[in-house]
Amino acid sequence: MDSLDGTYVKKFEAEVTATFPGIVELDQTAFYHLGGGQPADTGELVWQGGGGRVVDVRKKNRIRHMFEGDLPDVGMKVKGNLDWERRYSHMRMHTSQHLVSSVVSERYGSDTVGNQIAADKSRIDFKPLKLGNTELNMLQDEVNQVISKDLKISISESERSDLENNPEIRSSMSSGLWKMLPSSVTRLRVVKIGDIDVCPCAGTHVRSLSEIGNVEFFKKDNKGSKKVRLSYRLVD
């Protein structure tokens, strides 16, 4: 999924390269594996005479599809079908997370130090941040005003050194999440929202902000040490 087109793939064909109890490995996949605060995709693998459910996807050296059902044979051709509603919800949520992080960074100089995306709600941790209810309402209005501009999203690759030394990159590029990247990672997949945000990310995203809907903050938690957790949902 190195391009936006790749994130919209709902069905694909692949060859089984290995199986283990409850696990199927493929030569290619459109299933997103757990990572970056985004849950794994779910769906099904089907083949002539059989099939079963992909209930989780993990990556450790190789991508492994956690599978419920009789296993296919190695070398067999299979068809993968993603649970599209779940996947698309994660795409909308992930892009909105980047947008909210960008606006908070610009307005308050606060870094994103954690996030967790789900299909129906998401949360982002910011530090340092102090936010009252009035300011939270103003933040929501500002985020939704940016969404109304329908900025386009693009995906590319960049050298890590170019991002680290670029003064135009938002301050969250120096956040805790950024620093967690191993030093051995020198080339990064980068997601850009118009001209307002550039951030390294391996997750799935929508093509434009109009697909998000509106952001609605419903909870604010002070987590101590100047850290605030904002929870939100997306509404049409």
Secondary structure, DSSP 8 states (H G I E B T S, - for coil): --SHHHHT--EEEEEEEEEETTEEEESS-----SBTTB----EEEEETTEEEEEEEEEESSSEEEEEESS---TT-EEEEEE-HHHHHHHHHHHHHHHHHHHHHHHHH--EEEEEEE-SS-EEEEEES----HHHHHHHHHHHHHHHTT--BEEEEEEEHHHHHT-TTS-GGGGSHHHHTS-TT--EEEEEEETTTEEEE--S---SBGGGT-EEEEEEEEEEETTEEEEEEEEE-
